Amino acid sequence: MKKIDFHMHTVATFSDPYFDFCLETLKRYVDEAKLDAIAITNHDIFDLDQFIEIREALGIVVFPGIEINLERGHLLLISDGEDLDDFKAKADMVSAKINSVSDDISVDELDQIYGDLSEYLLIPHYEKRPPIKTETLARLKSYIQAGEVRSVKLFVGAAKEPSKLTPVLFSDERICAELDELPVRQTFIDCGDLKLNAIKQCFLDKSKVTLTEKDGNSLFLVFNDGPLISTGLNVLLGARSSGKTVTLDKIHAANKDIKYIRQFDLVQKDPEKDKKEFEDNLRIQRSQSADEYLSGFKRVLEEMVDVDLRYNEKEVENYVESLLKSAEEADREDSFSKMALFNETLFKARKDDELKKLFLSVQHVIENVAYRNTIEKHIDLVAMKRLACDLLNQLWGKELLLKKKKVVDEMVTNIKAGLKRKSNAVQLEDVDFYDVAMDIKRVERFNEIVGFLKADYKIEEENIQGFRIVVRKKAFAGAGEVRDASTSKPAFGDAYKHYRSPYEYLKALQGIDRLPETELFRLFTSISYEILNRDGDPVSGGERSEFRLLQKIKDAHHHEMLLIDEPESSFDNVFLNENVNQIIKDISETMPVVVVTHNSTLGASVDADYTLFASKEYDVFGDTEYKLYSGYPTDKTLVALDGSQKSNHEIMMTSLEAGEVSYQTRKDKYAAIKN
């Protein structure tokens, strides 16, 4: 088996954070990781002089490569290194086309530059950002044998899936002097000859590409100078102060995108504060569903923000005053005021949104593919197309008429203004009585809608792992509750005085300076969230902790690894056995999980794939040393990196049962009680 890393950076480009390459760090990495071959793959550039320096300094195979921005994704292109000048010339052609982070080249340009792509090893970003697009991958399919993934979790998943490319895991590291924690992301290949063609043939067989030298994909190296751990469920045992938490911290530091549930994270310290934080977090997590529920009201509110009854009243008053004054001063009419356009009413043309919506609905039915068979059973699509054409013609006609009316309104307005300047007669004020009447109806309907919105009602109920989340709406009980629902948190005391009158309340909210209109829709009804236990009662403090643990474990699906440090410190054995064990086991089917425990319910009953044991020991000089022993649960002994061994049975008895004597004593007592 050969250990390889074909993705690393030695030159800082505009696609990288700045770093200074350090050859000594690269030597240390190659030596400590025991690498057999590497490839130098900088972003869209190949530094020939630096490459020669690296190849001469290392005693392993070093391939020249380049990481190319290809159609919004990244592609590793690696050469056999036989003609470095030719590879340099082609890389320079890529560099000339990539002048910023957003630039890329096409597959056609790749073909033009490199010619026969079968002469190279092509490794696309597969399940790694930024990925090569599916259509791009399809065009390069005949030249690709493997795809790069970003984590052990994705490597194992791709290795199990026959339809996916052979996965490879590389460091993608910037090699600099500041690189204290050396990467642990490498791949083993069962390849006797480290020639490019041999490696490509090896990539065609997934069984020859693994995470470890001897244990296939069941184990992997989680941090340097540490043991291998399982890609499934690992249980970490050990006495107090033996280095268990330190081990989890090292795993967390050496790997990316880890879900880490630390010891005592879930312990309730201040009951009242804990309850409020719990409810606030629940509100934040569920805010999207609340916004979806209020989306209809949000659209109503968008129409209401421009409704101003006071302004309308003033407009009507001005019109009536001008009408009365015009009647009183009728004797002042002149040739200008007698013109028909002097008091002409504007069209104030309105768009026919209903016709446009109808046309779009018909168009959607015609163009729908997913339910085409069902549609054609009941509707003649030819007739539907005729309907669409008819509606479209009407729409065009109305749009043309609308434009004409707008032009006429502009002309009439200008003419009226000109006539007014030349006449001493009173000109009637403009007012749209239709809009005034419609605004009154809008306010009446708005008040009704808000009244329904304030009514106490259960919106949603969801069962989650033995708990029920109940979402309710009701009226706000005070200005403080309104403030809690707001993200900007201004004072709502004055506005809340109008809460019983929805329209007046809206106008008061609009008068608050620091309150954005985008959150007004949340301030008319209180959305509350309550978690109930199996019996339908509000959860206790301990049950809140249980729910949080289950949610955090569930959230781990979005990460690459899950670490849990002594969950038993917050929970009873029944809950651990009935709820936590199965969830952890299920998650470990798709990602690595490490659980630290002293508890036999977790340690012995969870059916772990691998056992780790942290031990604080003393050498012959009396100095403290920390060791990690590891092995399968069925192994008689667990082994440390230095070869020392410990009895697996003794570890289990000591860590989970306080020793064999205590275990036997409890066993006898249980038997006596039972009998």
C-alpha positions in Angstrom: 0.0 0.0 0.0 1.2 3.5 -0.9 0.2 6.6 1.0 -0.4 9.7 -1.2 -1.4 13.3 -1.0 -2.1 14.8 -4.4 -3.5 18.2 -3.4 -1.3 20.8 -1.7 -0.3 24.4 -2.2 3.2 25.9 -2.2 2.5 29.3 -3.9 0.0 31.9 -2.7 -2.2 33.2 -5.5 -5.3 35.5 -5.4 -7.3 32.3 -4.7 -5.5 31.7 -1.4 -5.0 33.5 1.8 -1.4 34.8 1.9 1.3 32.4 3.1 5.0 31.9 2.7 6.0 28.4 1.5 8.3 26.5 3.9 10.3 23.6 2.5 11.2 22.4 6.0 7.5 22.1 6.9 6.9 20.1 3.7 9.9 17.8 4.6 8.5 17.4 8.1 5.0 16.6 6.8 6.3 14.0 4.3 8.4 12.4 7.0 5.9 12.3 9.8 3.0 11.3 7.6 5.2 8.6 5.9 4.0 9.7 2.4 5.2 7.8 -0.7 4.1 10.3 -3.3 2.7 13.9 -3.5 1.6 16.3 -6.2 2.1 20.0 -6.1 -1.2 21.6 -7.2 -1.3 25.4 -7.0 -4.2 27.5 -8.2 -3.9 28.1 -11.9 -0.1 28.3 -11.8 2.9 26.1 -12.0 6.3 27.3 -10.6 8.9 25.2 -12.4 11.9 26.4 -10.4 10.2 25.8 -7.0 8.9 22.4 -8.2 12.5 21.3 -9.1 13.7 22.4 -5.7 11.0 20.4 -4.0 11.6 17.3 -6.0 15.3 17.3 -5.4 14.8 17.9 -1.6 12.4 15.0 -1.1 13.2 11.4 -1.3 9.8 10.4 -2.7 7.8 10.6 -5.9 6.7 14.2 -6.6 4.3 14.9 -9.5 3.8 18.3 -11.1 0.2 19.5 -11.1 -2.1 22.4 -11.2 -5.6 23.2 -9.7 -7.6 24.7 -12.5 -10.7 26.9 -12.1 -12.9 25.0 -14.6 -16.5 26.2 -15.3 -17.0 27.4 -11.7 -15.5 24.2 -10.2 -12.0 23.0 -9.4 -10.0 20.3 -11.2 -6.7 18.8 -10.3 -4.6 18.1 -13.4 -1.5 16.1 -12.7 1.3 15.2 -15.1 3.8 12.3 -15.1 6.6 14.9 -15.0 8.5 13.6 -18.1 8.4 17.0 -19.9 8.4 19.8 -17.4 8.9 22.5 -19.9 5.8 21.5 -21.8 3.8 21.3 -18.6 5.1 24.7 -17.6 4.1 26.2 -21.0 0.6 24.8 -20.8 0.1 26.0 -17.2 1.2 29.5 -18.3 -1.6 29.5 -20.9 -4.1 28.7 -18.0 -2.6 31.5 -15.9 -3.0 34.0 -18.7 -6.8 33.3 -18.8 -7.3 33.4 -15.0 -6.8 36.9 -13.7 -9.2 37.0 -10.7 -10.9 34.6 -8.3 -14.1 34.7 -10.4 -12.3 33.8 -13.7 -12.4 30.3 -15.1 -11.8 28.3 -18.3 -14.2 26.1 -20.2 -13.8 22.4 -21.1 -13.1 23.4 -24.7 -10.3 25.7 -23.6 -9.0 22.9 -21.4 -8.9 20.6 -24.5 -7.2 23.3 -26.6 -4.5 23.9 -24.0 -3.7 20.3 -23.0 -4.7 18.3 -26.1 -5.0 14.6 -25.2 -6.3 14.6 -21.6 -5.8 10.9 -21.3 -2.1 11.7 -20.8 -2.9 13.3 -17.4 -4.5 12.3 -14.1 -7.7 14.4 -13.7 -9.3 14.6 -10.2 -12.3 16.9 -9.9 -13.7 18.4 -6.7 -16.4 15.9 -6.3 -18.1 16.2 -3.0 -16.0 19.2 -2.1 -16.5 22.9 -2.6 -16.4 24.3 -5.3 -17.5 21.1 -7.1 -17.3 20.4 -10.8 -20.7 20.7 -12.3 -22.5 17.5 -13.4 -22.6 18.5 -17.0 -18.9 19.3 -17.0 -18.2 16.0 -15.3 -20.1 14.2 -18.0 -18.0 15.7 -20.7 -14.8 14.6 -18.9 -16.1 11.2 -17.9 -13.7 9.2 -20.0 -10.7 10.9 -18.5 -11.7 10.7 -14.8 -11.2 7.7 -12.5 -11.5 9.4 -9.0 -13.1 12.4 -7.3 -11.8 14.4 -4.3 -14.1 14.5 -1.2 -13.7 16.8 1.8 -14.1 14.4 4.7 -13.9 10.8 6.0 -17.7 10.8 6.2 -18.1 11.5 2.4 -15.2 9.2 1.6 -16.9 6.2 3.3 -20.3 7.2 1.7 -18.9 7.4 -1.8 -16.9 4.1 -1.4 -20.1 2.3 -0.5 -22.1 3.7 -3.4 -21.4 1.8 -6.7 -22.7 4.7 -8.8 -20.2 7.2 -7.4 -16.6 7.9 -8.4 -13.8 6.3 -6.4 -13.2 8.8 -3.6 -9.8 10.3 -2.6 -9.1 12.4 0.5 -6.2 14.9 0.3 -4.9 17.6 2.6 -5.5 20.7 0.4 -3.0 22.3 2.8 -1.0 25.6 2.4 2.5 24.5 3.3 4.0 27.2 5.5 6.2 27.6 8.7 3.1 28.4 10.8 1.6 24.9 10.1 1.9 23.5 13.6 -0.9 20.8 13.2 0.1 18.7 10.3 -2.9 17.4 8.2 -4.2 13.9 8.5 -6.2 13.8 5.2 -4.3 11.3 2.9 -5.3 8.2 0.9 -3.8 4.7 0.6 -3.6 3.0 -2.7 -2.8 -0.6 -3.5 -0.3 0.2 -6.2 3.1 -1.4 -6.6 4.5 1.0 -9.2 3.9 4.8 -8.6 3.6 5.6 -12.2 0.7 7.8 -13.4 -0.9 5.1 -15.6 -0.7 2.5 -12.8 -2.3 5.0 -10.3 -5.1 5.6 -12.8 -5.8 1.9 -13.1 -5.7 1.6 -9.3 -8.4 4.3 -9.0 -10.7 2.3 -11.2 -11.0 -0.3 -8.4 -12.5 1.1 -5.2 -11.2 -1.8 -3.2 -7.7 -0.6 -3.9 -8.3 2.9 -2.5 -8.7 3.2 1.3 -8.3 5.3 4.4 -5.8 3.0 6.1 -3.0 0.7 5.2 -4.4 -2.5 6.8 -8.0 -1.8 8.0 -9.6 -0.6 4.8 -12.2 2.1 5.4 -13.3 0.9 8.8 -10.7 3.0 10.6 -8.9 6.3 9.9 -6.2 8.5 11.5 -8.0 11.3 13.4 -4.9 13.3 14.5 -1.2 13.0 14.3 0.6 10.9 17.0 -2.8 9.4 17.8 -4.4 6.0 17.2 -6.7 5.0 14.4 -10.4 5.3 15.2 -13.5 3.8 13.6 -15.4 5.5 10.8 -18.5 4.4 12.9 -19.1 4.5 16.6 -16.2 4.9 19.1 -16.5 4.8 22.9 -13.7 6.5 24.8 -13.2 5.3 28.4 -10.8 6.3 31.2 -10.5 7.5 34.7 -10.8 11.1 35.8 -7.9 13.3 34.6 -6.7 10.6 32.2 -6.9 12.8 29.1 -10.3 12.0 27.6 -11.5 15.6 27.1 -8.0 16.5 25.9 -8.3 13.8 23.3 -11.6 15.2 22.1 -10.1 18.7 21.9 -7.3 17.4 19.8 -9.7 15.6 17.5 -11.7 18.8 17.2 -8.6 20.9 16.5 -7.2 18.6 13.8 -10.5 18.2 11.8 -13.0 20.5 10.2 -16.7 20.9 10.6 -17.1 18.9 13.9 -20.2 18.9 16.0 -18.8 18.9 19.6 -21.2 18.5 22.5 -19.0 19.4 25.5 -19.3 18.1 29.0 -21.8 20.0 31.1 -23.0 22.0 28.1 -26.6 20.9 28.8 -26.5 21.1 32.6 -29.1 23.6 34.0 -27.4 26.2 36.1 -30.0 29.0 36.6 -33.5 27.5 36.0 -35.2 30.8 35.1 -32.4 32.0 32.8 -32.1 28.5 31.3 -35.9 28.4 30.6 -35.8 31.8 28.9 -32.7 30.9 26.8 -34.4 27.6 25.8 -37.5 29.4 24.7 -35.5 32.1 22.8 -33.5 29.5 21.0 -36.6 27.6 20.1 -38.2 30.8 18.7 -35.1 31.4 16.6 -35.0 27.8 15.3 -38.7 28.0 14.4 -38.8 31.5 13.1 -38.8 30.3 9.5 -42.0 28.3 9.9 -43.6 31.3 11.7 -42.7 33.6 8.9 -44.2 31.1 6.4 -47.4 31.1 8.4 -47.5 34.9 8.4 -46.5 35.2 4.7 -50.1 35.8 3.6 -50.6 38.5 6.2 -47.2 40.0 5.1 -48.6 40.5 1.6 -51.7 42.2 3.1 -49.5 44.5 5.1 -47.5 45.4 2.1 -50.7 46.9 0.6 -51.7 48.6 3.8 -48.5 50.5 4.6 -49.3 53.0 1.9 -53.0 53.5 3.0 -53.4 56.8 4.8 -56.9 57.7 5.8 -55.9 61.1 7.3 -54.3 62.1 4.0 -57.4 60.9 2.1 -59.7 63.0 4.4 -57.5 66.0 3.8 -57.7 65.4 0.0 -61.5 65.2 0.2 -61.7 68.4 2.4 -59.5 70.3 -0.1 -61.7 69.2 -3.0 -64.9 70.2 -1.2 -63.4 73.6 -0.2 -62.3 74.2 -3.8 -65.7 73.2 -5.1 -67.5 75.6 -2.7 -65.1 78.3 -3.4 -65.5 77.8 -7.2 -69.2 78.1 -6.8 -68.9 81.3 -4.7 -66.6 82.9 -7.2 -68.3 81.8 -10.4 -68.4 85.4 -11.5 -64.6 85.4 -11.8 -64.6 82.8 -14.6 -62.6 83.8 -17.7 -61.8 82.3 -21.0 -59.1 80.1 -19.5 -61.3 78.7 -16.7 -64.1 78.0 -19.2 -61.9 75.6 -21.1 -63.1 72.0 -20.8 -59.7 70.8 -19.5 -59.5 73.4 -16.7 -61.3 71.1 -14.2 -60.8 67.8 -16.2 -60.5 64.6 -14.1 -57.5 62.4 -14.7 -57.8 58.8 -15.8 -55.3 57.6 -13.1 -55.0 54.3 -15.1 -54.5 51.1 -13.2 -52.9 47.9 -14.3 -55.1 44.8 -14.7 -53.1 42.5 -12.5 -56.0 39.9 -12.5 -55.7 39.4 -16.3 -51.9 39.0 -16.0 -52.3 36.4 -13.2 -54.8 34.5 -15.3 -52.5 34.4 -18.3 -49.6 33.2 -16.2 -51.8 30.5 -14.7 -52.8 29.2 -18.1 -49.2 29.4 -19.3 -48.1 27.3 -16.3 -50.7 24.6 -17.1 -49.5 24.5 -20.7 -45.8 24.3 -19.9 -46.1 21.9 -16.9 -44.1 18.7 -17.5 -44.4 16.9 -14.2 -48.2 16.4 -14.5 -48.6 16.5 -18.2 -50.4 13.2 -18.5 -53.0 14.2 -15.9 -53.6 17.6 -17.5 -54.1 16.1 -21.0 -56.7 13.7 -19.6 -59.0 16.6 -18.7 -57.9 19.5 -20.8 -57.4 20.0 -24.6 -54.0 21.7 -24.7 -54.7 23.1 -28.1 -57.7 24.9 -26.7 -55.6 26.1 -23.8 -53.1 27.6 -26.2 -55.8 29.4 -28.0 -57.0 30.7 -24.6 -53.5 31.8 -23.8 -53.2 33.7 -27.1 -56.6 35.4 -26.5 -55.6 36.4 -23.0 -52.2 37.6 -24.2 -53.8 39.8 -26.9 -56.2 41.3 -24.4 -53.2 41.9 -22.1 -51.3 43.7 -24.8 -54.4 45.7 -25.7 -54.9 46.8 -22.1 -51.2 47.6 -21.7 -51.4 49.8 -24.8 -54.5 51.5 -23.5 -52.7 52.0 -20.1 -49.8 53.7 -21.8 -52.2 55.9 -23.8 -54.0 57.0 -20.6 -50.7 57.8 -18.9 -49.7 60.0 -21.8 -53.1 61.7 -21.8 -52.9 62.2 -18.0 -49.5 63.8 -18.3 -50.8 66.1 -21.1 -53.9 67.1 -19.1 -51.9 67.8 -16.0 -49.5 70.1 -17.9 -52.4 71.9 -19.7 -54.4 72.3 -16.4 -51.3 73.8 -14.8 -50.8 76.2 -17.7 -54.5 77.3 -17.7 -54.3 77.8 -13.9 -51.3 80.2 -14.3 -53.3 82.4 -16.7 -56.7 82.4 -14.8 -57.8 83.9 -11.5 -60.7 81.4 -11.2 -60.6 78.7 -8.6 -59.5 75.3 -9.9 -60.9 72.1 -8.4 -58.4 70.0 -6.4 -57.7 66.6 -7.7 -59.1 63.7 -5.7 -59.6 60.0 -6.7 -62.9 59.1 -4.9 -62.5 55.5 -6.0 -59.2 55.2 -4.2 -60.6 57.0 -1.1 -63.6 54.6 -1.0 -61.3 51.5 -1.6 -58.9 52.6 1.2 -61.8 52.7 3.7 -62.8 49.2 2.6 -59.2 48.1 2.9 -59.0 49.3 6.4 -62.2 47.6 7.4 -61.0 44.3 5.9 -57.6 44.8 7.5 -59.1 45.2 10.9 -61.1 42.0 10.4 -58.0 40.0 9.3 -56.0 41.2 12.3 -58.9 40.3 14.6 -58.7 36.7 13.3 -54.9 36.7 13.5 -55.1 37.7 17.2 -57.5 34.8 18.1 -55.9 32.0 20.2 -55.3 29.1 17.9 -52.9 26.1 17.6 -51.0 26.6 14.3 -48.9 23.5 14.3 -48.0 20.4 16.3 -44.9 18.3 15.6 -43.7 15.1 17.3 -39.9 14.9 17.8 -38.3 11.9 19.5 -41.0 11.6 22.2 -41.6 15.4 22.6 -44.3 17.5 21.1 -43.7 21.0 19.8 -46.9 23.0 19.9 -47.0 26.4 18.0 -49.8 28.8 18.9 -50.8 32.3 17.9 -52.5 34.7 20.2 -52.7 38.5 21.0 -49.8 40.2 22.5 -50.3 40.7 26.3 -48.2 43.9 26.5 -45.5 46.1 24.9 -42.8 43.8 26.3 -44.0 40.9 24.3 -44.1 43.0 21.1 -40.5 44.0 21.8 -39.4 40.4 22.2 -40.9 39.6 18.8 -38.9 42.5 17.2 -35.3 42.1 16.1 -34.5 45.9 16.3 -35.9 46.2 19.9 -37.2 49.8 20.0 -39.7 51.0 22.6 -43.3 49.9 21.9 -45.2 51.5 24.8 -46.9 54.3 22.9 -47.7 52.1 19.9 -49.2 49.4 22.0 -51.8 51.8 23.3 -53.5 51.5 19.9 -53.2 47.7 19.7 -56.9 47.2 19.9 -57.3 49.2 16.7 -55.2 47.4 14.1 -55.0 50.3 11.5 -54.1 52.9 14.2 -51.6 50.4 15.6 -50.0 50.1 12.2 -49.7 53.8 11.8 -48.1 54.1 15.2 -45.6 51.3 14.4 -44.7 53.2 11.2 -43.9 56.2 13.3 -41.2 54.4 15.2 -37.8 55.5 13.8 -35.7 52.4 14.3 -38.3 49.9 13.2 -37.8 48.6 9.7 -41.0 47.9 7.7 -39.7 44.4 6.9 -40.6 43.2 10.4 -43.9 44.8 10.9 -45.8 41.6 9.9 -44.4 39.9 13.1 -45.8 42.5 15.5 -49.5 41.9 15.2 -49.8 38.4 16.7 -47.7 36.6 19.3 -46.3 33.3 18.0 -45.5 31.0 21.0 -43.7 27.7 21.1 -44.2 25.1 23.8 -42.6 21.7 24.2 -44.6 19.1 25.9 -43.5 15.7 27.2 -45.2 12.3 26.5 -47.9 13.1 29.0 -48.8 16.4 27.3 -47.3 18.4 30.2 -44.8 21.3 29.8 -41.3 19.9 30.0 -39.3 20.1 33.2 -35.7 21.5 33.5 -34.3 18.0 33.0 -36.5 17.3 30.1 -35.4 20.5 28.4 -31.8 19.2 28.7 -32.9 15.9 27.1 -34.6 17.7 24.2 -31.5 19.9 23.6 -29.3 16.8 23.6 -31.5 15.1 21.0 -31.6 18.2 18.9 -27.9 18.7 19.0 -27.3 15.0 18.0 -29.9 15.4 15.2 -28.1 18.5 14.0 -24.8 16.5 13.7 -26.1 15.2 10.3 -25.1 18.5 8.9 -21.5 18.0 10.1 -18.6 15.7 9.3 -18.1 14.1 12.8 -19.8 14.0 16.2 -18.0 14.3 19.5 -20.0 13.9 22.8 -18.3 14.3 26.2 -19.9 12.4 29.1 -23.7 13.0 28.3 -24.6 10.9 31.4 -23.7 13.8 33.7 -27.0 15.4 32.8 -29.4 12.4 32.1 -30.7 9.2 33.7 -30.0 5.7 32.4 -33.5 5.1 31.1 -33.4 8.1 28.9 -29.9 7.2 27.6 -30.9 3.6 26.9 -34.3 4.3 25.3 -33.4 7.5 23.3 -29.8 8.4 23.0 -28.2 5.0 22.3 -30.2 4.3 19.1 -29.9 7.8 17.8 -26.1 7.7 18.2 -25.9 4.3 16.6 -28.0 5.5 13.7 -25.8 8.5 13.1 -22.6 6.4 13.3 -23.9 4.5 10.2 -23.1 7.6 8.2 -20.3 9.5 10.0 -17.6 9.0 12.7 -18.9 9.4 16.3 -16.8 9.5 19.5 -18.5 9.3 22.9 -16.7 9.7 26.2 -18.5 7.9 29.0 -18.2 6.3 32.4 -21.7 4.8 32.1 -22.4 1.2 31.4 -25.7 2.1 29.7 -23.7 4.0 27.0 -20.3 2.2 27.2 -21.5 -1.4 27.1 -25.1 -1.2 25.7 -24.5 1.2 22.7 -22.8 -1.6 20.7 -19.7 0.4 19.7 -17.6 -0.4 16.7 -14.3 0.6 18.4 -13.0 1.1 21.9 -10.5 3.8 23.1 -9.0 3.9 26.6 -7.2 7.0 28.0 -4.7 6.2 30.7 -2.6 8.4 32.9 0.6 6.5 33.7 4.2 7.0 35.1 7.4 6.0 33.4 10.5 4.5 35.2 11.6 8.0 36.3 8.2 8.8 37.8 7.2 11.3 35.1 3.6 11.4 34.0 2.7 10.2 30.5 -0.7 9.9 28.9 -1.5 7.0 26.6 -4.3 6.0 24.4 -5.1 2.3 24.0 -7.4 1.1 21.2 -9.0 -1.9 19.7 -12.2 -3.6 18.7 -14.8 -4.4 21.5 -14.2 -8.1 21.0 -10.4 -7.9 21.3 -8.9 -9.4 24.5 -6.4 -6.5 24.8 -6.3 -2.9 23.7 -2.9 -1.7 22.3 -1.2 1.7 22.6 1.1 3.2 19.9 4.2 2.1 21.7 3.0 -1.5 21.7 2.0 -1.7 25.4 -1.3 -3.6 26.1 -4.1 -3.6 28.6 -6.8 -6.2 29.2 -10.1 -5.1 27.6 -12.1 -7.0 30.2 -10.3 -5.2 33.0 -10.8 -1.8 31.3 -14.5 -2.4 31.0 -14.9 -3.5 34.6 -12.9 -0.6 35.9 -14.3 2.1 33.7 -18.0 1.1 33.6 -18.6 -1.0 36.8 -16.1 0.5 39.3 -14.2 -2.8 39.3 -15.1 -6.5 39.1 -15.7 -6.8 42.9 -18.2 -3.9 42.9 -19.9 -5.3 39.8 -20.2 -8.7 41.4 -21.6 -7.2 44.6 -24.2 -5.3 42.7 -25.1 -8.3 40.7 -25.6 -10.4 43.8 -27.8 -7.6 45.4 -30.0 -7.4 42.3 -30.4 -11.2 42.3 -31.4 -11.1 46.0 -34.0 -8.3 45.4 -35.4 -10.2 42.5 -35.8 -13.4 44.5 
